[in-house]
Amino acid sequence: MKFTAKKDDLVRELGKIQGVSERRQTMMILSNTLISAESGKVSFLATNMETGIQTNFDADVIEKGKTTANTRNLYEIVKRINSDIIEFDTDENNLKISGARAEAKIPTIAAADFPKMNIPEKKNSTVLETSKLADMLDRVIFCSSTDETKYNLNSVYIDNGANKGWLRAVSTDGHRLGVSEQAICALEDIGVSKGILLPRRGATELRKIIDTTDKVSLMYDAGYIYMYADNTVVFAKEMELDYPDYTRVIPSKNDKTFRVKRQDMLTALDFVSLVSNVKSKTVSLSLSDGALILSSRSPENGETVQEIEVDYSKDQIEIRFNSRYLMDILATSKEDILVFEVGDPLSPVLIKPDSAESNNNLYVVMPMRL
């Protein structure tokens, strides 16, 4: 295999696949990228068997062929070669990468050892506007668990929304829940009859590729979600697990409501959490007539207090939260005013935008014990 390609193309396409190669080397081949050179085209394919990305670009192919090489090393070497055109050439069990007066050799593993990934052609796919899909995923991905042992919570659940032709995305880590609906399409439009549970990593990679194009095509086939974006295909394997009934934790009878300016509360939380315990990040929210007092204290770091104005006129109540959970929600929300619906100090709190246009987005946060 031998070809030359523009450095800019190589850096761009190799950058897309960095997030899916397996760096822990449970299987060494999964740390590698499959490089395929055909007539005038080169493709890169990386996968961890759960999520994968295939991308292709124009190249001057001198000798057709296939091989695999370490994904990260490929990217870092190409970035550092100071040449507009870079040459790739295989030499026994090595891949030679050269440009200008720089040259690197990295070991290869035979292409035959790379997992067989049959990526289907687009069929029964639905073309989507990326802005809506991106907004929906942005509002919930951060709520999913980062603990990979909590398999069904380390995920994003995609289901039909309450309205026809809407998609709903849900994620939770057991402490907070995010739900977002957008007028994108129905699951049936992409060939799915029920909700799909996607691994967090797969949903994250889908989200990254969305930024590279205005429109994508979405398709479900044989247990995988495929997203086609220009010269790139991202695929994520559906998780064959049950998702918890998240609707049971969405409160409907919280009788205390207050409205607050999102940025005011985010700034106050950022301040008072400076002295909070590093592990628990505990802050106290004390509600009274027209005011919200945020405070935090720890024996090691001291005490902070800040008061902000809120629209509230009911009984005084104090609730404790992990400040990080609230700050993530406030930082991700795009609305100026948020509504908090509160029950007793230990009941889940519902947070939603104070606007009809955004009322298909909500969060639930569990308080901490006083």
C-alpha positions, 0 to 999 in steps of 0.5 A, spaced: 500 500 500 502 506 498 499 513 497 500 521 498 494 525 501 494 532 503 496 533 511 489 538 512 485 532 510 489 527 514 489 531 520 481 532 519 479 525 518 484 522 523 481 527 528 474 524 527 476 517 529 480 518 536 474 517 540 473 510 538 479 506 538 480 502 544 486 505 548 486 500 554 488 494 549 484 489 551 485 487 544 491 490 541 487 490 534 482 495 537 487 500 538 489 500 531 485 504 525 484 500 518 487 503 513 484 502 506 487 505 499 483 504 493 482 508 486 483 515 488 480 514 495 483 512 502 478 510 508 480 510 515 475 505 520 476 505 527 472 501 532 471 499 539 466 493 537 460 498 541 462 504 537 465 506 530 467 511 525 469 510 518 471 516 514 474 517 507 477 522 503 481 523 496 488 521 495 493 519 490 493 512 491 500 509 488 499 502 490 492 499 493 492 495 499 490 495 506 493 495 513 492 497 520 496 502 525 495 505 532 490 510 531 493 515 536 500 514 533 498 516 526 494 522 528 500 525 533 505 523 527 501 526 522 500 533 526 507 534 527 510 533 520 511 540 517 509 538 510 503 540 505 503 533 502 504 526 506 506 519 503 504 513 506 508 506 504 508 499 507 514 496 509 514 489 511 510 490 518 511 497 518 508 503 516 512 509 513 509 516 514 514 521 511 513 528 508 519 534 507 525 531 511 521 528 516 520 520 516 516 515 522 515 508 522 510 505 526 508 497 527 502 494 523 498 489 524 495 485 518 488 488 516 485 481 516 486 481 523 481 487 524 474 486 526 469 485 520 464 491 520 459 491 514 457 498 514 450 498 510 449 503 504 443 508 506 436 505 505 430 507 509 434 513 512 431 519 514 435 526 513 435 530 519 437 537 521 443 537 525 441 543 529 435 540 533 439 533 534 445 537 537 440 541 541 437 535 544 443 531 545 447 536 548 441 537 553 441 530 556 448 527 555 451 530 561 446 527 565 448 519 564 453 516 568 460 515 567 461 509 571 461 504 566 459 498 571 452 501 571 451 499 564 444 501 563 445 508 566 452 509 562 447 511 556 442 515 552 435 512 551 432 515 545 424 514 544 418 517 541 416 524 544 409 525 546 408 529 539 407 525 533 414 526 529 418 528 535 424 524 538 425 524 546 432 523 549 433 521 556 439 520 560 440 519 568 446 517 573 441 516 578 442 522 582 439 527 576 435 526 570 435 530 563 429 529 558 429 533 551 424 532 546 425 535 539 421 535 532 426 531 528 422 525 526 419 519 529 423 512 531 419 509 525 422 513 520 428 510 521 426 503 522 425 502 529 419 500 533 421 501 540 426 505 544 433 505 543 438 505 548 445 507 546 452 507 550 454 514 552 460 513 548 456 512 542 452 518 543 458 522 544 461 520 538 454 521 534 454 528 537 461 530 535 460 528 528 454 532 527 458 539 528 461 537 521 455 538 517 448 541 516 444 535 515 445 527 517 442 521 515 439 516 520 438 509 520 437 503 524 439 496 521 441 489 525 442 492 532 446 498 530 444 506 529 448 509 523 449 516 522 451 518 515 454 525 515 458 527 508 464 522 507 463 519 514 459 514 517 458 513 525 455 507 528 453 505 535 451 498 537 444 498 541 445 496 548 440 490 549 438 492 556 432 495 560 432 502 561 429 504 568 422 507 568 424 514 568 417 517 568 416 515 576 421 520 578 418 526 575 415 529 580 408 532 579 405 534 585 411 539 588 407 545 591 412 550 591 415 554 585 420 559 584 423 562 578 430 565 577 435 568 572 439 562 570 446 566 570 444 569 577 444 562 580 450 559 576 454 565 578 452 564 585 453 557 585 460 557 582 461 562 588 459 558 594 461 552 592 468 554 592 469 552 600 464 546 599 467 539 600 471 536 595 467 530 594 460 531 596 460 538 593 454 540 598 451 547 598 444 549 601 439 553 598 434 556 603 428 559 600 424 565 603 419 570 600 423 573 594 429 571 596 434 565 595 440 564 600 445 559 597 451 557 602 456 552 603 461 551 609 466 546 611 471 545 617 477 545 612 475 551 607 470 556 611 464 558 609 460 562 603 453 565 603 450 569 597 443 571 596 439 572 589 432 575 588 427 570 586 420 570 584 417 566 590 412 567 596 411 561 599 413 558 606 421 558 607 424 551 606 431 549 606 434 544 601 441 541 600 444 539 593 450 537 590 452 543 587 455 540 580 449 537 578 445 544 579 451 547 575 451 542 569 444 543 568 444 551 569 450 551 564 447 547 559 440 550 559 439 556 554 434 559 557 434 566 561 429 564 566 428 557 569 422 554 574 424 550 580 418 546 582 420 544 590 416 539 594 419 537 601 427 537 603 428 530 600 423 530 594 426 530 587 426 537 584 423 539 577 427 544 573 424 546 567 425 553 562 420 558 563 418 559 556 412 555 552 418 554 546 422 550 551 417 546 555 419 540 552 426 540 556 426 538 563 431 536 569 430 532 575 435 533 581 435 529 587 437 533 594 441 531 599 439 529 606 440 535 611 
